[in-house]
C-alpha cells in the first residue's frame, strides 16, 4: 500500500482498500455514494477521491458516467493473471539482482521480518499487504519506474486472492520464498532470483486452485445438506 497521510481522502482510501481486500465489499458490488457514506461515515468528496485512487490501482472499475464497482478476478482469468506475473516478475527479479542498492536489499530483509511478525500474530491482512510491499520493493530495486508501476498494479489486483488463500489455507511457510528471493538478490545471482520467483508464482497459483477447489467442495456439501433438510 502506498504511504498515506491523515487527510479524509487518505483515511477513506485505507478503509475502502482494506474492505475490498478482505471481501467486506464483494466483487462486482456497485459503490453508490449514499451507501458508502452511511456505512463508513466519510463525506462524498473524500470517498470519490479514494475511489479514483483505488481505480488507478485496479481495485475498482470506474466506467464513465456509471456507478463504480469492485473489480473481480474470476476463475477463468486466474491462468492469465499468473501468466502475466511470470512474464513480468521473473525478469524484474533478474534486474533487481544486478541493480539493487545495498539499502534496498536490507529493506527487503526488513519486510520479510515484518511478514514473519504478521504471520505470528495471525494478521492475514497485514501479511498480504506486506507481501505486496515486498514484490513492489523488488521491482523498485530495478531502478525502472515503469516496471515498478506495472508490478504494483498487477499485484494490487491479486491482493483479494492472496487474502482468501491465506485465510482458508493458512500462512505456514508463506514467507520462505521471500527470504530466498532476498538472498538471491543479495548474492547478485540473477538466475537464482528468477528461479525462486518462478517457483513462488507457481506455488501461489496452486494455492488459488486449492482454495477454489475447497470452496467448490463446500458449496456442494451445503447444497446436499439443504436438499437433505427439505426431504
ROFIGU-858972 format. One record per atom (N, C-alpha, C): residue in three letters; z negated, y negated, x negated. Coordinates in steps of 0.05 Angstrom, whole numbers, padded with zeros to 5 digits, always signed. Layout:
residues N
ALAZYX ...
***
This chain:
residues 231
UNK+00000+00024-00017 UNK+00000+00000+00000 UNK+00000-00025-00018 UNK+00016-00045-00010 UNK+00016-00069-00026 UNK-00011-00084-00024 UNK-00016-00100-00044 UNK-00041-00116-00043 UNK-00040-00135-00020 UNK-00063-00138-00006 UNK-00063-00156+00017 UNK-00087-00175+00014 UNK-00083-00198+00026 UNK-00105-00218+00025 UNK-00122-00216+00050 UNK-00132-00239+00059 UNK-00150-00239+00081 UNK-00140-00254+00105 UNK-00114-00259+00106 UNK-00103-00273+00129 UNK-00102-00254+00153 UNK-00099-00266+00177 UNK-00098-00249+00201 UNK-00074-00230+00200 UNK-00052-00240+00189 UNK-00028-00223+00186 UNK-00034-00199+00168 UNK-00047-00204+00145 UNK-00054-00183+00126 UNK-00073-00163+00140 UNK-00092-00173+00154 UNK-00111-00155+00168 UNK-00096-00138+00189 UNK-00078-00150+00204 UNK-00063-00135+00224 UNK-00045-00114+00211 UNK-00034-00121+00188 UNK-00017-00103+00173 UNK-00032-00078+00165 UNK-00056-00082+00153 UNK-00072-00060+00144 UNK-00080-00041+00167 UNK-00088-00053+00189 UNK-00097-00038+00212 UNK-00074-00022+00225 UNK-00051-00035+00228 UNK-00028-00022+00240 UNK-00017+00000+00222 UNK-00016-00005+00196 UNK-00006+00015+00177 UNK-00023+00040+00179 UNK-00050+00036+00178 UNK-00067+00060+00180 UNK-00064+00074+00206 UNK-00062+00060+00228 UNK-00059+00072+00254 UNK-00033+00089+00256 UNK-00012+00078+00243 UNK+00014+00093+00243 UNK+00011+00118+00226 UNK+00001+00116+00202 UNK-00001+00139+00184 UNK-00019+00161+00196 UNK-00041+00153+00209 UNK-00059+00173+00220 UNK-00050+00183+00247 UNK-00029+00172+00258 UNK-00019+00182+00283 UNK-00032+00170+00308 UNK-00049+00150+00303 UNK-00062+00136+00326 UNK-00041+00121+00342 UNK-00020+00112+00328 UNK+00004+00100+00341 UNK+00026+00121+00337 UNK+00032+00138+00356 UNK+00050+00160+00352 UNK+00079+00151+00347 UNK+00095+00169+00335 UNK+00123+00162+00330 UNK+00138+00158+00356 UNK+00157+00139+00355 UNK+00173+00131+00378 UNK+00158+00114+00399 UNK+00133+00108+00393 UNK+00117+00091+00412 UNK+00127+00062+00411 UNK+00134+00051+00434 UNK+00141+00022+00435 UNK+00117+00005+00429 UNK+00121-00014+00412 UNK+00098-00031+00403 UNK+00100-00058+00418 UNK+00090-00057+00443 UNK+00090-00080+00460 UNK+00068-00099+00453 UNK+00074-00125+00453 UNK+00054-00145+00445 UNK+00028-00143+00460 UNK+00030-00143+00487 UNK+00006-00143+00503 UNK-00012-00119+00498 UNK+00000-00096+00495 UNK-00016-00071+00490 UNK-00030-00073+00463 UNK-00016-00083+00442 UNK-00028-00085+00415 UNK-00049-00106+00414 UNK-00045-00128+00428 UNK-00065-00149+00428 UNK-00091-00139+00441 UNK-00088-00125+00463 UNK-00111-00114+00477 UNK-00126-00093+00460 UNK-00110-00076+00447 UNK-00122-00054+00432 UNK-00135-00062+00406 UNK-00122-00081+00391 UNK-00131-00087+00364 UNK-00144-00115+00361 UNK-00139-00132+00381 UNK-00153-00158+00381 UNK-00140-00179+00364 UNK-00117-00175+00353 UNK-00103-00195+00338 UNK-00085-00212+00356 UNK-00079-00236+00347 UNK-00061-00253+00362 UNK-00032-00244+00360 UNK-00015-00255+00377 UNK+00013-00247+00378 UNK+00028-00253+00351 UNK+00023-00276+00339 UNK+00037-00283+00314 UNK+00030-00264+00291 UNK+00004-00260+00285 UNK-00002-00241+00264 UNK+00009-00213+00268 UNK+00008-00204+00293 UNK+00018-00177+00299 UNK+00048-00176+00294 UNK+00063-00196+00303 UNK+00092-00195+00299 UNK+00099-00197+00269 UNK+00085-00213+00254 UNK+00090-00215+00225 UNK+00083-00188+00212 UNK+00062-00176+00220 UNK+00054-00150+00208 UNK+00075-00129+00215 UNK+00086-00129+00240 UNK+00106-00110+00248 UNK+00132-00114+00232 UNK+00139-00139+00226 UNK+00163-00144+00209 UNK+00159-00132+00181 UNK+00135-00136+00170 UNK+00129-00125+00144 UNK+00131-00095+00144 UNK+00119-00082+00164 UNK+00120-00053+00167 UNK+00148-00043+00172 UNK+00164-00059+00185 UNK+00192-00052+00189 UNK+00207-00051+00162 UNK+00202-00071+00145 UNK+00214-00071+00119 UNK+00206-00046+00103 UNK+00183-00036+00108 UNK+00173-00012+00093 UNK+00179+00014+00106 UNK+00195+00014+00127 UNK+00205+00038+00141 UNK+00185+00051+00159 UNK+00163+00038+00165 UNK+00144+00049+00184 UNK+00152+00045+00213 UNK+00168+00024+00218 UNK+00175+00016+00245 UNK+00205+00009+00246 UNK+00217+00016+00268 UNK+00244+00007+00275 UNK+00242-00018+00292 UNK+00258-00038+00284 UNK+00256-00064+00298 UNK+00284-00072+00306 UNK+00296-00060+00327 UNK+00323-00067+00335 UNK+00324-00095+00346 UNK+00347-00109+00341 UNK+00350-00136+00351 UNK+00347-00138+00381 UNK+00331-00157+00390 UNK+00328-00162+00419 UNK+00316-00139+00434 UNK+00302-00121+00421 UNK+00290-00099+00434 UNK+00261-00095+00424 UNK+00245-00080+00438 UNK+00217-00075+00430 UNK+00217-00057+00405 UNK+00202-00065+00384 UNK+00200-00047+00361 UNK+00185-00022+00368 UNK+00189-00001+00353 UNK+00175+00024+00358 UNK+00170+00038+00332 UNK+00151+00056+00332 UNK+00143+00071+00308 UNK+00165+00090+00300 UNK+00173+00088+00275 UNK+00194+00106+00265 UNK+00184+00134+00261 UNK+00199+00153+00269 UNK+00191+00181+00266 UNK+00210+00195+00246 UNK+00201+00217+00234 UNK+00218+00234+00218 UNK+00217+00261+00232 UNK+00239+00270+00243 UNK+00239+00294+00259 UNK+00245+00318+00241 UNK+00240+00342+00251 UNK+00242+00366+00236 UNK+00269+00369+00223 UNK+00290+00363+00237 UNK+00317+00366+00226 UNK+00323+00348+00203 UNK+00307+00327+00200 UNK+00311+00307+00178 UNK+00295+00314+00153 UNK+00277+00334+00154 UNK+00260+00339+00132 UNK+00275+00347+00107 UNK+00295+00364+00109 UNK+00310+00373+00086 UNK+00324+00350+00073 UNK+00335+00332+00089 UNK+00349+00308+00077 UNK+00330+00289+00064 UNK+00306+00286+00076 UNK+00286+00269+00063 UNK+00278+00280+00036 UNK+00273+00306+00034 UNK+00265+00317+00008 UNK+00288+00319-00011 UNK+00312+00321-00002 UNK+00335+00319-00019 UNK+00336+00292-00032 UNK+00331+00271-00016 UNK+00331+00244-00026 UNK+00309+00240-00047 UNK+00286+00252-00042 UNK+00264+00250-00062 UNK+00273+00262-00089 UNK+00285+00286-00088 UNK+00294+00298-00113 UNK+00314+00280-00127 UNK+00334+00270-00113 UNK+00354+00254-00125 UNK+00344+00228-00137 UNK+00323+00217-00125 UNK+00312+00192-00134 UNK+00289+00195-00154 UNK+00270+00211-00148 UNK+00245+00212-00164 UNK+00248+00228-00190 UNK+00266+00247-00192 UNK+00269+00261-00217 UNK+00279+00243-00240 UNK+00301+00229-00236 UNK+00310+00211-00257 UNK+00290+00188-00262 UNK+00275+00180-00241 UNK+00255+00159-00244 UNK+00233+00170-00264 UNK+00225+00195-00261 UNK+00205+00206-00279 UNK+00216+00207-00308 UNK+00241+00213-00311 UNK+00253+00214-00338 UNK+00252+00186-00351 UNK+00260+00166-00335 UNK+00259+00138-00346 UNK+00231+00129-00352 UNK+00212+00137-00335 UNK+00185+00129-00340 UNK+00174+00141-00366 UNK+00182+00165-00372 UNK+00173+00178-00397 UNK+00184+00162-00421 UNK+00207+00150-00418 UNK+00218+00134-00440 UNK+00206+00105-00441 UNK+00201+00094-00418 UNK+00196+00065-00417 UNK+00168+00056-00411 UNK+00151+00074-00401 UNK+00125+00066-00391 UNK+00108+00054-00414 UNK+00095+00032-00408 UNK+00077+00019-00427 UNK+00050+00035-00427 UNK+00036+00033-00448 UNK+00010+00048-00450 UNK-00009+00040-00427 UNK-00009+00014-00420 UNK-00026+00005-00399 UNK-00018+00018-00372 UNK+00008+00022-00368 UNK+00017+00035-00343 UNK+00010+00065-00343 UNK+00011+00078-00366 UNK+00003+00106-00368 UNK-00027+00109-00362 UNK-00042+00091-00373 UNK-00071+00091-00367 UNK-00076+00086-00337 UNK-00060+00069-00325 UNK-00062+00064-00297 UNK-00057+00088-00280 UNK-00038+00105-00288 UNK-00032+00130-00274 UNK-00056+00148-00275 UNK-00069+00149-00298 UNK-00094+00165-00301 UNK-00116+00156-00282 UNK-00119+00129-00280 UNK-00139+00118-00262 UNK-00133+00125-00233 UNK-00108+00124-00225 UNK-00101+00131-00198 UNK-00108+00161-00193 UNK-00102+00178-00212 UNK-00109+00206-00209 UNK-00140+00210-00205 UNK-00155+00194-00220 UNK-00184+00195-00217 UNK-00192+00187-00188 UNK-00179+00166-00178 UNK-00185+00157-00151 UNK-00177+00177-00130 UNK-00155+00191-00134 UNK-00147+00212-00116 UNK-00168+00234-00116 UNK-00177+00242-00139 UNK-00198+00263-00140 UNK-00223+00254-00125 UNK-00230+00229-00127 UNK-00253+00219-00113 UNK-00249+00219-00082 UNK-00224+00212-00074 UNK-00218+00212-00045 UNK-00219+00241-00034 UNK-00208+00260-00050 UNK-00209+00288-00042 UNK-00238+00298-00040 UNK-00254+00290-00059 UNK-00282+00299-00059 UNK-00297+00290-00035 UNK-00291+00265-00026 UNK-00305+00255-00002 UNK-00290+00261+00024 UNK-00268+00277+00021 UNK-00252+00286+00044 UNK-00240+00262+00059 UNK-00231+00243+00044 UNK-00218+00219+00056 UNK-00188+00223+00055 UNK-00177+00234+00076 UNK-00149+00241+00076 UNK-00131+00216+00074 UNK-00139+00196+00090 UNK-00122+00171+00090 UNK-00121+00159+00062 UNK-00144+00155+00049 UNK-00144+00144+00023 UNK-00128+00160+00003 UNK-00129+00187+00006 UNK-00115+00204-00013 UNK-00085+00201-00011 UNK-00075+00198+00014 UNK-00046+00195+00016 UNK-00036+00168+00008 UNK-00052+00147+00013 UNK-00045+00120+00003 UNK-00045+00120-00027 UNK-00064+00133-00039 UNK-00065+00134-00069 UNK-00042+00151-00080 UNK-00035+00172-00065 UNK-00012+00188-00073 UNK+00013+00171-00073 UNK+00016+00155-00052 UNK+00039+00136-00052 UNK+00037+00116-00075 UNK+00013+00106-00081 UNK+00010+00087-00103 UNK+00017+00100-00130 UNK+00011+00126-00133 UNK+00017+00140-00158 UNK+00048+00141-00162 UNK+00062+00150-00142 UNK+00091+00153-00144 UNK+00104+00125-00148 UNK+00094+00105-00135 UNK+00104+00078-00139 UNK+00098+00069-00167 UNK+00075+00075-00178 UNK+00068+00066-00205 UNK+00086+00080-00226 UNK+00094+00105-00221 UNK+00113+00118-00238 UNK+00140+00103-00238 UNK+00148+00095-00214 UNK+00173+00081-00211 UNK+00172+00053-00224 UNK+00150+00039-00221 UNK+00146+00013-00233 UNK+00148+00015-00264 UNK+00139+00038-00274 UNK+00139+00042-00303 UNK+00168+00045-00315 UNK+00188+00048-00297 UNK+00216+00048-00307 UNK+00225+00021-00314 UNK+00211+00000-00306 UNK+00219-00028-00311 UNK+00245-00034-00296 UNK+00248-00022-00273 UNK+00272-00026-00257 UNK+00263-00031-00228 UNK+00264-00056-00219 UNK+00253-00062-00193 UNK+00269-00050-00170 UNK+00294-00044-00174 UNK+00310-00032-00153 UNK+00301-00003-00148 UNK+00294+00011-00170 UNK+00284+00038-00167 UNK+00256+00038-00155 UNK+00239+00020-00163 UNK+00212+00019-00152 UNK+00213+00012-00122 UNK+00230-00006-00114 UNK+00232-00013-00086 UNK+00243+00011-00070 UNK+00261+00026-00081 UNK+00272+00049-00067 UNK+00251+00071-00064 UNK+00236+00076-00085 UNK+00215+00096-00083 UNK+00193+00088-00063 UNK+00186+00062-00064 UNK+00166+00051-00046 UNK+00175+00057-00017 UNK+00199+00049-00010 UNK+00208+00051+00018 UNK+00211+00081+00026 UNK+00222+00097+00009 UNK+00226+00125+00016 UNK+00199+00139+00021 UNK+00180+00134+00004 UNK+00154+00148+00007 UNK+00137+00135+00029 UNK+00141+00110+00036 UNK+00127+00099+00059 UNK+00134+00115+00084 UNK+00160+00123+00085 UNK+00168+00140+00108 UNK+00157+00167+00108 UNK+00145+00176+00086 UNK+00133+00203+00084 UNK+00103+00203+00088 UNK+00090+00180+00089 UNK+00061+00180+00090 UNK+00049+00194+00114 UNK+00061+00191+00137 UNK+00050+00205+00161 UNK+00052+00235+00157 UNK+00075+00244+00145 UNK+00078+00273+00140 UNK+00057+00283+00120 UNK+00052+00268+00099 UNK+00031+00276+00080 UNK+00004+00277+00093 UNK-00001+00257+00110 UNK-00027+00257+00123 UNK-00031+00281+00141 UNK-00011+00288+00156 UNK-00013+00312+00174 UNK-00017+00337+00157 UNK-00002+00340+00136 UNK-00005+00364+00119 UNK-00032+00366+00106 UNK-00042+00344+00095 UNK-00069+00344+00083 UNK-00090+00349+00104 UNK-00087+00338+00128 UNK-00107+00342+00148 UNK-00109+00371+00158 UNK-00086+00384+00160 UNK-00085+00410+00172 UNK-00085+00433+00151 UNK-00075+00427+00127 UNK-00074+00449+00107 UNK-00095+00445+00085 UNK-00109+00422+00085 UNK-00129+00417+00064 UNK-00117+00403+00040 UNK-00134+00395+00022 UNK-00126+00379-00001 UNK-00132+00393-00028 UNK-00137+00418-00027 UNK-00143+00432-00052 UNK-00119+00432-00071 UNK-00123+00424-00095 UNK-00103+00423-00116 UNK-00080+00403-00112 UNK-00083+00385-00093 UNK-00061+00366-00087 UNK-00057+00346-00110 UNK-00077+00344-00128 UNK-00075+00324-00149 UNK-00066+00337-00176 UNK-00063+00363-00177 UNK-00057+00377-00202 UNK-00030+00367-00213 UNK-00010+00366-00196 UNK+00017+00358-00206 UNK+00017+00329-00216 UNK+00001+00311-00203 UNK+00000+00284-00212 UNK-00011+00282-00240 UNK-00031+00298-00246 UNK-00042+00299-00273 UNK-00021+00309-00293 UNK-00005+00328-00285 UNK+00016+00338-00303 UNK+00038+00318-00307 UNK+00045+00303-00286 UNK+00065+00282-00289 UNK+00055+00261-00308 UNK+00030+00252-00305 UNK+00019+00232-00322 UNK+00019+00242-00351 UNK+00012+00267-00355 UNK+00011+00278-00383 UNK+00039+00279-00395 UNK+00059+00286-00379 UNK+00086+00287-00389 UNK+00096+00260-00397 UNK+00090+00240-00381 UNK+00098+00212-00387 UNK+00083+00203-00412 UNK+00057+00209-00413 UNK+00042+00201-00437 UNK+00053+00214-00462 UNK+00062+00239-00459 UNK+00073+00253-00482 UNK+00102+00246-00488 UNK+00113+00227-00473 UNK+00141+00218-00477 UNK+00160+00242-00475 UNK+00156+00259-00455 UNK+00172+00283-00452 UNK+00187+00281-00426 UNK+00211+00270-00426 UNK+00226+00266-00401 UNK+00233+00292-00387 UNK+00239+00314-00402 UNK+00246+00339-00390 UNK+00222+00350-00374 UNK+00198+00349-00386 UNK+00174+00359-00373 UNK+00168+00342-00348 UNK+00171+00315-00351 UNK+00165+00298-00328 UNK+00184+00304-00305 UNK+00209+00307-00310 UNK+00228+00314-00289 UNK+00222+00341-00276 UNK+00215+00360-00293 UNK+00209+00387-00283 UNK+00185+00387-00264 UNK+00164+00373-00273 UNK+00139+00373-00257 UNK+00144+00358-00230 UNK+00159+00336-00231 UNK+00165+00322-00207 UNK+00181+00339-00188 UNK+00201+00354-00199 UNK+00217+00371-00182 UNK+00200+00392-00168 UNK+00182+00405-00183 UNK+00164+00425-00171 UNK+00145+00412-00151 UNK+00136+00388-00157 UNK+00118+00374-00139 UNK+00131+00369-00112 UNK+00156+00360-00113 UNK+00170+00354-00088 UNK+00175+00380-00072 UNK+00182+00401-00087 UNK+00186+00427-00073 UNK+00160+00436-00059 UNK+00137+00433-00073 UNK+00112+00441-00061 UNK+00106+00424-00036 UNK+00111+00398-00038 UNK+00107+00381-00015 UNK+00124+00389+00009 UNK+00149+00396+00003 UNK+00167+00405+00024 UNK+00157+00431+00037 UNK+00148+00449+00020 UNK+00137+00475+00031 UNK+00113+00470+00048 UNK+00096+00451+00041 UNK+00073+00444+00057 UNK+00081+00434+00084 UNK+00103+00418+00085 UNK+00113+00408+00110 UNK+00123+00431+00128 UNK+00137+00450+00116 UNK+00146+00473+00131 UNK+00123+00489+00142 UNK+00103+00493+00125 UNK+00079+00508+00133 UNK+00065+00494+00156 UNK+00063+00468+00154 UNK+00049+00452+00174 UNK+00065+00453+00201 UNK+00091+00452+00199 UNK+00108+00454+00223 UNK+00105+00481+00236 UNK+00104+00502+00219 UNK+00102+00529+00229 UNK+00075+00533+00243 UNK+00054+00522+00231 UNK+00027+00524+00243 UNK+00026+00509+00269 UNK+00039+00486+00271 UNK+00040+00471+00296 UNK+00054+00486+00317 UNK+00077+00499+00310 UNK+00092+00514+00329 UNK+00076+00538+00340 UNK+00062+00551+00322 UNK+00045+00574+00330 UNK+00023+00565+00349 UNK+00012+00542+00343 UNK-00009+00531+00361 UNK+00002+00525+00389 UNK+00026+00514+00390 UNK+00038+00507+00416 UNK+00044+00533+00431 UNK+00053+00554+00418 UNK+00058+00579+00431 UNK+00032+00591+00442 UNK+00011+00590+00426 UNK-00015+00601+00435 UNK-00025+00586+00460 UNK-00022+00559+00458 UNK-00031+00543+00481 UNK-00015+00549+00506 UNK+00011+00553+00503 UNK+00028+00560+00525 UNK+00020+00586+00538 UNK+00015+00606+00521 UNK+00007+00632+00531 UNK-00020+00630+00545 UNK-00038+00614+00534 UNK-00065+00611+00546 UNK-00062+00598+00573 UNK-00046+00578+00575 UNK-00042+00564+00600 UNK-00030+00582+00621 UNK-00011+00599+00612 UNK+00001+00618+00630 UNK-00019+00638+00640 UNK-00037+00647+00622 UNK-00057+00667+00630 UNK-00077+00655+00650 UNK-00083+00629+00646 UNK-00102+00616+00664 UNK-00091+00613+00693 UNK-00065+00613+00696 UNK-00053+00610+00722 UNK-00046+00637+00735 UNK-00051+00658+00721 UNK-00045+00684+00733 UNK-00069+00695+00749 
***
